[in-house]
Amino acid sequence: MVLTPEHEPYATHDVTNQPPPLAPYDASEDAALFEGLRREGAGWAEDDIRRLGREAGGVAAQEWSDQANRREPELRTHDRYGHRVDEVDFHPSWHDLMRVAVAEGLAAAPWADDRKGAHVARTAGGLVWGHTDAGHGCPTSMTYAAVPTLRAQPDLAKIYEPLLTSREYDPGLRVPSEKRGLLAGMGMTEKQGGSDVRTNTTTAAPTAEPGVYTLRGHKWFTSAPMCDVFLVLAHAPGGLSCFLVPRILPDGTRNTFRIQRLKEKLGNRSNASCEPEFDGTVAWLVGPEGRGVKTIIEMVNCTRLDCVMMSAALMRKTLVEAGHHARHRSAFGARLLDQPLMRNVLADLALESEAATTLTLRLAGAADRAVRGDDGSGAEAAFRRIATAVGKYWVTKRGPAFTAEALECLGGNGYVEESGMPRHYREAPLLSIWEGSGNVNALDVLRALGKEQGAAEALFDELALAQGADARLDAAVTRLKVMLPKASQTGARRLVELMAVALQASLLVRHAPAAVADAFCATRLGGDWGHAFGTLPDGADLGGILDRALPAPH
């Protein structure tokens, strides 16, 4: 028998109709990202963001991300001689990711940066570096958020802030003052209370030394236990208070921070989360006794913004993956990207992604102007207060459905771990849970409307900037004004959802191309939409949306 080419022994192993690897690619290739960066006062950071985007999409960084999640942190409670050490060991790839993140200013560096827009630049950096691994975004976020809380105690801030704002990653538990840079975490929730921190049972007993206490209790979720210092809530004689807890004391001894176990989590596997026990643990009071929630709330405001940012980054990453697959995969005689229904799905995802990115940068701009004191009228601070909670509720809620749809664009390939999509899918729900679940944030919006002077006015002033540009948006704003006086817990989610979508629509109407703004308003506000992604109306400019959203082929 003569073997023809189609009968050659190894022909069955030829790979056809599969996309090439995505990496290397530029994670910053996103028009909406740079438009928002410039609009919010950080255009000076554009070159750095582009450089970081190329590194984030590089083969090395993508491999670090994969390895850090496959080789998870391990707890060592004791050393070989039986001494209690309570350390967590990470794969070297985790340290590679952390080193870049800290060096690029994604931790607390903006607090030491005098340039306007420094906090916006950090957020933009997070949007592109978020194409790697979400887990290490936890310690960088908490470190960033710790600075404004620590400033409630100037003597402590003087010692620790220069080290927290450092761009040097210096891992390992040592005396904080002897290190080149520090990381900070927080310990708020306990097993009996969760978000209801006022039911916490951890106690703080004052010592003979002013400002120094000893803690006794047990925290339920404390992530990144390898951090150098933690901001912790505990009940002092004067009520629930905020404390600074170092892992290593100034004399070089280990503070009591007994890690009972690491959590076995659905996602966020590269990052360790633990249950620490305090028993005679030395802590320094931050802010007045009895004002713990008020003291630490600025930390929560910052980390909530980061949850929005990381959700937006996850959306963008999975959209890029889906678009890359569709561009190189063919079915039924045509590329997936040329199939009308796949184009509808990708365009719908692109609308959601751009809306999330644009809102994230607007929130970052408000935060930058508020914390830097550039907000003379207080309007940006009021807007930040309500809009961050609105954005945290909505954008993080959209994440799981978004990543599921993007995964499906890859078909069975997307369900395989090697694609990376299952990891993104597992990651998405956490961002809705962190820093207060959906209900907590929805109720926080009601609280802001009822108790924070100027919050509602700031929101409507923002929406008014797009008045008259789209009738569907105008109608939505009118509905909001009717709903507000009747706001209740039962209807809180519906109210916050409309706030969020109207806010996103107003930003897109003002700043995005007509194809994007019109399709968003028609579907999210005009009712011309189904119940799943991929149901844009026939008149939507799919080509205009996709040409803007998808990176150039490579």
PAGU-236839 format. One line per 4 residues: their letters; for each residue x, y, z of C-alpha. Coordinates in nm, 2 decimals. Each point is the difference from the previous one (the first is absolute). Layout:
! PAGU-236839
a) X:Y:Z ~ ...;
***
This chain:
! PAGU-236839
mvlt) 0.00:0.00:0.00 ~ 0.13:0.34:-0.09 ~ -0.05:0.27:0.26 ~ -0.13:0.33:-0.13;
pehe) 0.05:0.32:0.20 ~ -0.33:-0.03:0.17 ~ 0.09:-0.35:0.12 ~ 0.34:0.09:0.15;
pyat) 0.04:-0.15:0.35 ~ 0.01:0.33:0.20 ~ -0.26:0.21:-0.20 ~ -0.25:-0.04:0.28;
hdvt) 0.23:0.21:0.22 ~ 0.00:0.30:-0.22 ~ -0.17:0.29:0.18 ~ -0.24:0.21:-0.21;
nqpp) -0.26:0.26:0.07 ~ 0.13:0.08:0.35 ~ 0.10:0.36:0.10 ~ 0.37:0.08:0.06;
plap) 0.09:0.09:0.36 ~ -0.12:0.35:0.10 ~ 0.32:0.09:0.17 ~ 0.19:0.21:-0.06;
ydas) -0.26:0.28:-0.04 ~ -0.05:0.35:0.12 ~ -0.24:0.00:0.30 ~ -0.03:0.38:-0.02;
edaa) -0.14:0.00:-0.36 ~ -0.33:0.15:0.09 ~ -0.13:0.33:-0.13 ~ -0.24:0.06:0.29;
lfeg) 0.28:-0.05:0.25 ~ 0.22:0.28:-0.14 ~ -0.29:0.23:-0.07 ~ -0.10:-0.03:0.37;
lrre) 0.36:0.04:0.11 ~ 0.04:0.33:-0.17 ~ -0.35:0.12:0.09 ~ 0.06:-0.06:0.37;
gagw) 0.33:0.19:0.01 ~ 0.27:-0.27:-0.03 ~ 0.09:0.02:-0.37 ~ 0.36:0.04:0.12;
aedd) 0.01:-0.37:0.09 ~ -0.09:-0.12:-0.34 ~ 0.35:-0.13:-0.10 ~ 0.03:-0.18:0.33;
irrl) -0.34:-0.17:-0.04 ~ 0.09:-0.11:-0.35 ~ 0.33:-0.15:0.12 ~ -0.18:-0.18:0.29;
grea) -0.26:-0.12:-0.24 ~ 0.26:-0.17:-0.22 ~ 0.16:-0.16:0.30 ~ -0.34:-0.12:0.13;
ggva) -0.08:-0.17:-0.33 ~ 0.35:-0.14:-0.03 ~ 0.08:-0.37:0.01 ~ 0.19:0.03:0.33;
aqew) -0.28:0.18:0.19 ~ -0.27:-0.23:-0.13 ~ 0.21:-0.30:0.10 ~ 0.05:0.15:0.35;
sdqa) -0.37:0.04:0.03 ~ -0.07:-0.36:-0.09 ~ 0.27:-0.14:0.23 ~ -0.10:0.21:0.30;
nrre) -0.35:-0.15:-0.03 ~ 0.10:-0.36:-0.07 ~ 0.26:0.00:0.29 ~ -0.20:0.14:0.28;
pelr) 0.12:0.15:0.33 ~ 0.09:-0.24:0.28 ~ -0.03:0.06:0.37 ~ 0.29:-0.07:0.24;
thdr) -0.12:0.03:0.36 ~ 0.33:-0.12:0.15 ~ 0.37:-0.02:-0.08 ~ 0.19:-0.33:0.01;
yghr) 0.08:0.06:0.37 ~ -0.36:0.05:0.10 ~ 0.00:0.38:0.03 ~ -0.32:0.17:-0.12;
vdev) 0.07:0.20:-0.31 ~ -0.35:0.03:-0.18 ~ 0.15:0.07:-0.34 ~ -0.14:-0.05:-0.35;
dfhp) 0.23:-0.11:-0.28 ~ -0.08:0.12:-0.35 ~ 0.12:-0.12:-0.34 ~ 0.28:0.22:-0.15;
swhd) -0.24:0.11:-0.27 ~ -0.21:0.17:0.27 ~ 0.30:0.21:0.10 ~ 0.07:0.08:-0.36;
lmrv) -0.35:0.14:-0.04 ~ 0.02:0.19:0.33 ~ 0.34:0.15:-0.09 ~ -0.14:0.15:-0.32;
avae) -0.32:0.12:0.16 ~ 0.17:0.18:0.29 ~ 0.27:0.15:-0.23 ~ -0.26:0.13:-0.24;
glaa) -0.18:0.19:0.28 ~ -0.30:-0.23:0.03 ~ 0.02:-0.02:0.38 ~ 0.02:0.32:0.21;
apwa) 0.23:0.21:-0.22 ~ -0.26:0.26:-0.11 ~ -0.03:0.14:0.35 ~ 0.36:0.12:-0.03;
ddrk) -0.04:0.13:-0.35 ~ -0.07:0.37:-0.04 ~ -0.12:-0.02:-0.36 ~ -0.37:0.06:-0.07;
gahv) -0.15:-0.32:-0.12 ~ 0.24:-0.23:0.19 ~ -0.29:-0.21:0.13 ~ -0.15:-0.02:-0.35;
arta) 0.33:-0.12:-0.14 ~ 0.01:-0.27:0.27 ~ -0.35:-0.11:-0.09 ~ 0.09:-0.01:-0.37;
gglv) 0.30:-0.21:0.08 ~ -0.22:-0.24:0.19 ~ -0.23:-0.03:-0.30 ~ 0.29:-0.12:-0.22;
wght) 0.21:-0.20:0.26 ~ -0.33:-0.16:0.09 ~ 0.03:-0.21:-0.31 ~ 0.25:-0.21:0.19;
dagh) -0.12:-0.13:0.34 ~ -0.28:0.14:0.22 ~ 0.13:-0.16:0.33 ~ 0.30:0.22:0.05;
gcpt) -0.22:0.30:-0.05 ~ -0.13:-0.06:0.35 ~ 0.31:0.10:0.20 ~ 0.08:0.29:-0.24;
smty) -0.36:0.13:0.04 ~ 0.01:-0.03:0.38 ~ 0.34:0.17:0.02 ~ -0.14:0.29:-0.21;
aavp) -0.31:0.03:0.21 ~ 0.19:-0.02:0.34 ~ 0.17:0.34:-0.04 ~ -0.31:0.23:0.04;
tlra) -0.12:-0.20:0.30 ~ 0.35:0.01:0.16 ~ 0.00:0.37:-0.03 ~ -0.26:0.02:0.27;
qpdl) 0.30:-0.07:0.23 ~ 0.27:0.24:-0.11 ~ 0.28:-0.15:0.22 ~ -0.05:-0.34:-0.16;
akiy) -0.04:0.14:-0.35 ~ 0.33:0.18:0.04 ~ 0.17:-0.34:0.06 ~ -0.18:-0.22:-0.24;
epll) -0.12:0.21:-0.29 ~ 0.34:0.05:-0.17 ~ 0.04:-0.38:0.00 ~ -0.35:-0.08:-0.12;
tsre) 0.04:0.25:-0.29 ~ 0.33:-0.15:-0.10 ~ 0.04:-0.15:-0.35 ~ 0.23:-0.27:0.13;
ydpg) -0.14:-0.35:0.06 ~ 0.17:-0.14:0.31 ~ -0.16:-0.34:0.09 ~ 0.06:-0.18:0.33;
lrvp) -0.09:0.06:0.36 ~ 0.25:0.24:0.16 ~ -0.02:0.31:0.22 ~ -0.20:0.24:-0.21;
sekr) 0.24:0.29:0.05 ~ 0.29:-0.21:-0.13 ~ -0.17:-0.07:-0.34 ~ 0.01:0.19:-0.33;
glla) -0.38:-0.03:-0.05 ~ -0.31:-0.13:0.19 ~ -0.33:-0.16:-0.09 ~ -0.31:0.05:0.20;
gmgm) -0.31:-0.21:0.05 ~ -0.32:0.02:0.20 ~ -0.20:-0.21:0.24 ~ -0.36:0.09:0.04;
tekq) -0.24:-0.29:-0.04 ~ -0.06:-0.27:0.26 ~ -0.19:-0.32:-0.03 ~ -0.31:0.11:0.19;
ggsd) -0.04:0.33:-0.18 ~ 0.14:0.03:-0.35 ~ -0.08:0.36:-0.12 ~ -0.17:0.07:0.33;
vrtn) 0.33:0.10:0.17 ~ -0.17:0.15:0.30 ~ -0.08:-0.35:0.12 ~ 0.38:-0.09:0.01;
ttta) 0.12:-0.16:0.31 ~ 0.38:0.07:-0.02 ~ 0.09:0.22:0.30 ~ 0.28:0.25:0.05;
apta) 0.14:0.06:0.35 ~ 0.20:0.32:0.07 ~ 0.35:-0.05:0.14 ~ 0.20:0.24:0.22;
epgv) 0.16:0.15:-0.32 ~ -0.22:0.27:-0.15 ~ -0.16:-0.11:-0.33 ~ 0.12:-0.36:0.03;
ytlr) -0.26:-0.28:0.05 ~ -0.01:-0.38:0.00 ~ -0.25:-0.18:-0.22 ~ -0.18:-0.33:0.06;
ghkw) -0.23:-0.15:-0.25 ~ -0.03:-0.18:-0.34 ~ -0.05:0.14:-0.35 ~ -0.18:-0.20:-0.26;
ftsa) 0.13:0.14:-0.33 ~ 0.34:0.17:0.00 ~ 0.17:-0.01:-0.34 ~ 0.37:0.03:-0.09;
pmcd) 0.12:-0.10:0.35 ~ 0.36:0.05:-0.12 ~ -0.05:0.38:0.03 ~ 0.21:0.19:0.24;
vflv) -0.28:0.19:0.19 ~ -0.38:-0.03:0.03 ~ -0.28:0.24:0.08 ~ -0.23:-0.18:0.23;
laha) -0.33:0.07:0.17 ~ -0.05:-0.09:0.36 ~ -0.21:0.10:0.30 ~ 0.19:0.23:0.24;
pggl) -0.15:0.14:0.32 ~ -0.13:0.30:-0.20 ~ -0.16:-0.21:-0.27 ~ 0.09:-0.15:-0.34;
scfl) 0.34:0.14:-0.10 ~ 0.27:-0.03:-0.26 ~ 0.35:-0.13:0.07 ~ 0.33:-0.05:-0.18;
vpri) 0.13:-0.36:0.05 ~ 0.36:-0.07:-0.12 ~ 0.11:-0.36:-0.07 ~ 0.34:0.08:0.15;
lpdg) 0.04:0.22:0.30 ~ 0.27:0.28:0.02 ~ 0.22:-0.22:0.22 ~ 0.01:-0.27:-0.27;
trnt) -0.24:-0.25:0.17 ~ -0.30:-0.14:-0.18 ~ -0.33:0.14:0.10 ~ -0.27:-0.25:0.08;
friq) -0.17:-0.06:-0.34 ~ -0.09:-0.37:0.01 ~ -0.13:-0.11:-0.34 ~ -0.25:-0.28:0.06;
rlke) -0.04:-0.10:-0.36 ~ 0.00:0.13:-0.36 ~ -0.34:0.03:-0.17 ~ -0.08:-0.25:-0.28;
klgn) -0.15:0.25:-0.24 ~ -0.19:-0.02:-0.33 ~ 0.24:0.24:-0.17 ~ 0.27:0.25:0.09;
rsna) 0.22:-0.30:0.06 ~ 0.33:0.17:-0.04 ~ -0.08:0.22:0.30 ~ -0.01:-0.15:0.35;
scep) -0.30:0.08:0.23 ~ 0.02:-0.12:0.36 ~ -0.16:-0.01:0.34 ~ 0.24:0.17:0.25;
efdg) -0.04:-0.02:0.37 ~ 0.11:0.28:0.23 ~ 0.10:-0.08:0.36 ~ 0.19:0.27:0.17;
tvaw) 0.08:0.15:-0.34 ~ 0.16:0.35:0.02 ~ -0.19:0.27:-0.19 ~ 0.01:0.38:-0.03;
lvgp) -0.32:0.21:0.01 ~ -0.08:0.18:-0.33 ~ -0.24:0.29:0.05 ~ -0.22:0.04:0.31;
egrg) -0.14:-0.28:0.20 ~ -0.36:-0.09:-0.11 ~ 0.05:0.15:-0.35 ~ 0.14:-0.31:-0.16;
vkti) -0.25:-0.03:-0.29 ~ 0.03:0.37:-0.08 ~ 0.38:-0.02:0.01 ~ 0.02:-0.31:-0.23;
iemv) -0.28:0.10:-0.24 ~ 0.25:0.20:-0.22 ~ 0.19:-0.33:-0.05 ~ -0.33:-0.16:-0.11;
nctr) -0.07:0.28:-0.24 ~ 0.34:-0.06:-0.17 ~ -0.03:-0.37:-0.02 ~ -0.35:0.02:-0.14;
ldcv) 0.13:0.20:-0.29 ~ 0.26:-0.26:-0.05 ~ -0.27:-0.27:-0.02 ~ -0.16:0.20:-0.28;
mmsa) 0.34:0.04:-0.16 ~ 0.08:-0.37:0.02 ~ -0.35:-0.10:-0.13 ~ 0.05:0.23:-0.30;
almr) 0.35:-0.14:-0.06 ~ -0.14:-0.36:0.01 ~ -0.27:0.10:-0.25 ~ 0.26:0.15:-0.24;
ktlv) 0.23:-0.30:0.03 ~ -0.27:-0.25:-0.07 ~ -0.14:0.21:-0.29 ~ 0.35:0.01:-0.15;
eagh) 0.03:-0.38:0.03 ~ -0.34:-0.05:-0.16 ~ 0.08:0.24:-0.28 ~ 0.33:-0.16:-0.07;
harh) -0.16:-0.35:-0.02 ~ -0.28:0.12:-0.23 ~ 0.25:0.17:-0.23 ~ 0.20:-0.32:-0.06;
rsaf) -0.27:-0.27:0.03 ~ -0.23:-0.10:-0.29 ~ -0.33:-0.18:0.00 ~ -0.26:-0.07:-0.26;
garl) 0.21:0.15:-0.27 ~ 0.10:0.33:0.15 ~ 0.20:0.15:0.28 ~ -0.19:0.02:0.33;
ldqp) 0.07:0.38:0.00 ~ -0.19:0.03:-0.33 ~ -0.30:-0.20:0.12 ~ -0.28:0.25:0.07;
lmrn) -0.12:-0.16:0.32 ~ 0.36:-0.02:0.14 ~ 0.05:0.36:-0.10 ~ -0.31:0.09:0.20;
vlad) 0.13:-0.18:0.31 ~ 0.34:0.16:-0.02 ~ -0.14:0.34:-0.06 ~ -0.23:-0.03:0.29;
lale) 0.29:-0.10:0.23 ~ 0.20:0.29:-0.14 ~ -0.27:0.24:0.10 ~ 0.00:-0.13:0.36;
seaa) 0.37:0.00:0.02 ~ 0.03:0.36:-0.12 ~ -0.27:0.12:0.24 ~ 0.18:-0.17:0.29;
ttlt) 0.34:0.15:-0.10 ~ -0.14:0.35:-0.05 ~ -0.18:0.00:0.33 ~ 0.31:-0.14:0.18;
lrla) 0.21:0.29:-0.12 ~ -0.26:0.26:0.08 ~ -0.01:-0.14:0.36 ~ 0.38:0.01:0.01;
gaad) -0.01:0.37:-0.11 ~ -0.25:0.09:0.27 ~ 0.22:-0.18:0.26 ~ 0.31:0.18:-0.12;
ravr) -0.16:0.34:0.01 ~ -0.16:-0.07:0.34 ~ 0.30:-0.14:0.19 ~ 0.24:0.25:-0.15;
gddg) -0.21:0.30:0.11 ~ -0.06:0.12:-0.36 ~ -0.38:-0.02:0.07 ~ -0.07:0.34:0.14;
sgae) -0.38:-0.03:0.00 ~ -0.01:-0.35:0.14 ~ -0.20:-0.12:-0.30 ~ 0.25:-0.26:-0.11;
aafr) 0.03:-0.14:0.35 ~ -0.38:-0.03:0.01 ~ -0.01:-0.16:-0.34 ~ 0.28:-0.24:0.09;
riat) -0.19:-0.10:0.32 ~ -0.32:-0.11:-0.18 ~ 0.13:-0.10:-0.34 ~ 0.27:-0.23:0.13;
avgk) -0.26:-0.21:0.19 ~ -0.22:0.01:-0.31 ~ 0.28:-0.11:-0.22 ~ 0.12:-0.27:0.24;
ywvt) -0.35:-0.15:0.01 ~ -0.06:0.00:-0.38 ~ 0.33:-0.06:-0.17 ~ 0.10:-0.29:0.22;
krgp) -0.35:-0.15:-0.05 ~ 0.05:0.01:-0.37 ~ 0.33:-0.18:0.02 ~ -0.11:-0.36:0.04;
afta) -0.25:0.01:-0.28 ~ 0.25:0.17:-0.22 ~ 0.28:-0.24:0.06 ~ -0.24:-0.30:-0.05;
eale) -0.10:0.14:-0.34 ~ 0.36:0.07:-0.10 ~ 0.10:-0.35:0.10 ~ -0.29:-0.14:-0.22;
clgg) 0.14:0.18:-0.30 ~ 0.29:-0.25:0.01 ~ -0.24:-0.29:0.01 ~ 0.15:-0.31:0.17;
ngyv) 0.35:0.15:-0.02 ~ -0.12:0.27:0.24 ~ -0.10:-0.27:0.26 ~ 0.35:-0.14:0.01;
eesg) 0.24:0.13:0.27 ~ 0.28:0.06:-0.26 ~ -0.20:0.28:-0.16 ~ 0.00:0.20:0.33;
mprh) -0.37:0.08:-0.04 ~ -0.11:-0.23:0.29 ~ 0.23:0.19:0.23 ~ -0.15:0.33:-0.10;
yrea) -0.35:-0.14:0.04 ~ 0.08:-0.12:0.35 ~ 0.15:0.34:0.08 ~ -0.29:0.22:-0.10;
plls) -0.25:-0.07:0.29 ~ 0.25:0.09:0.26 ~ 0.01:0.36:-0.10 ~ -0.37:0.03:0.07;
iweg) 0.06:-0.15:0.35 ~ 0.31:0.19:0.10 ~ -0.05:0.33:0.18 ~ -0.37:-0.07:0.06;
sgnv) -0.22:-0.22:-0.20 ~ -0.27:0.13:-0.24 ~ -0.25:0.06:0.28 ~ 0.25:0.18:0.22;
nald) 0.09:0.24:-0.28 ~ -0.36:0.05:-0.10 ~ -0.09:0.09:0.36 ~ 0.30:0.23:0.01;
vlra) -0.13:0.19:-0.29 ~ -0.33:0.05:0.19 ~ 0.20:0.11:0.30 ~ 0.19:0.26:-0.21;
lgke) -0.33:0.13:-0.15 ~ -0.15:0.04:0.35 ~ 0.29:0.12:0.21 ~ 0.28:0.13:-0.23;
qgaa) -0.07:0.36:-0.08 ~ 0.04:0.07:-0.37 ~ 0.02:-0.36:-0.11 ~ -0.32:-0.01:-0.21;
ealf) 0.07:0.35:-0.14 ~ 0.35:-0.10:-0.11 ~ -0.14:-0.31:-0.18 ~ -0.27:0.20:-0.18;
dela) 0.24:0.28:-0.08 ~ 0.22:-0.26:-0.18 ~ -0.30:-0.14:-0.19 ~ -0.11:0.35:-0.10;
laqg) 0.32:0.05:-0.20 ~ -0.15:-0.23:-0.26 ~ -0.35:0.14:0.01 ~ -0.16:0.03:-0.34;
adar) 0.25:-0.22:-0.17 ~ -0.21:-0.32:0.00 ~ -0.37:-0.03:0.07 ~ 0.03:-0.34:0.16;
ldaa) 0.26:0.13:0.25 ~ -0.22:0.30:0.08 ~ -0.30:-0.23:0.06 ~ 0.22:-0.22:0.23;
vtrl) 0.11:0.31:0.21 ~ -0.37:0.09:0.03 ~ -0.08:-0.34:0.13 ~ 0.28:0.02:0.25;
kvml) -0.14:0.33:0.14 ~ -0.34:-0.16:0.04 ~ 0.15:-0.31:0.17 ~ 0.22:0.18:0.25;
pkas) -0.27:0.13:0.24 ~ -0.13:-0.36:0.02 ~ 0.33:-0.17:0.05 ~ -0.01:-0.30:0.23;
qtga) 0.21:-0.30:0.08 ~ -0.22:-0.23:-0.20 ~ 0.05:0.21:-0.31 ~ 0.36:0.10:0.06;
rrlv) 0.15:-0.22:-0.27 ~ -0.23:0.12:-0.27 ~ 0.07:0.36:0.10 ~ 0.38:-0.05:0.00;
elma) -0.01:-0.19:-0.33 ~ -0.17:0.29:-0.17 ~ 0.24:0.25:0.16 ~ 0.30:-0.20:-0.13;
valq) -0.13:-0.06:-0.35 ~ -0.11:0.37:-0.04 ~ 0.34:0.11:0.13 ~ 0.18:-0.22:-0.25;
asll) -0.23:0.11:-0.28 ~ 0.06:0.37:0.08 ~ 0.37:-0.05:-0.02 ~ -0.02:-0.19:-0.33;
vrha) -0.24:0.26:-0.15 ~ 0.25:0.27:0.08 ~ 0.33:-0.17:-0.08 ~ -0.04:-0.31:-0.21;
paav) -0.07:-0.03:-0.38 ~ -0.36:0.01:-0.11 ~ 0.00:-0.37:-0.08 ~ 0.09:-0.09:0.35;
adaf) -0.23:0.25:0.18 ~ -0.30:-0.07:-0.21 ~ 0.02:-0.38:0.03 ~ 0.05:0.03:0.38;
catr) -0.30:0.23:0.05 ~ -0.22:-0.20:-0.24 ~ 0.06:-0.32:0.19 ~ 0.08:0.09:0.36;
lggd) -0.26:0.28:0.03 ~ -0.23:-0.03:-0.31 ~ -0.11:-0.35:0.06 ~ 0.11:-0.12:-0.35;
wgha) 0.20:-0.28:0.15 ~ -0.04:-0.37:0.10 ~ 0.10:-0.18:0.32 ~ 0.35:-0.11:-0.12;
fgtl) 0.30:0.16:-0.16 ~ -0.03:-0.01:-0.38 ~ -0.35:0.14:-0.03 ~ 0.09:0.35:-0.14;
pdga) -0.27:0.13:-0.24 ~ 0.04:-0.04:-0.38 ~ 0.08:0.37:-0.04 ~ 0.30:-0.01:0.23;
dlgg) 0.33:0.10:-0.17 ~ 0.18:-0.33:0.09 ~ 0.30:0.08:-0.22 ~ 0.05:0.34:0.15;
ildr) -0.01:-0.14:0.35 ~ 0.23:-0.29:-0.07 ~ 0.26:0.20:-0.20 ~ 0.03:0.22:0.31;
alpa) 0.01:-0.27:0.25 ~ 0.21:-0.29:-0.13 ~ 0.38:0.04:-0.01 ~ 0.16:-0.02:-0.34;
ph) 0.08:-0.35:-0.12 ~ 0.36:-0.13:0.05;
***
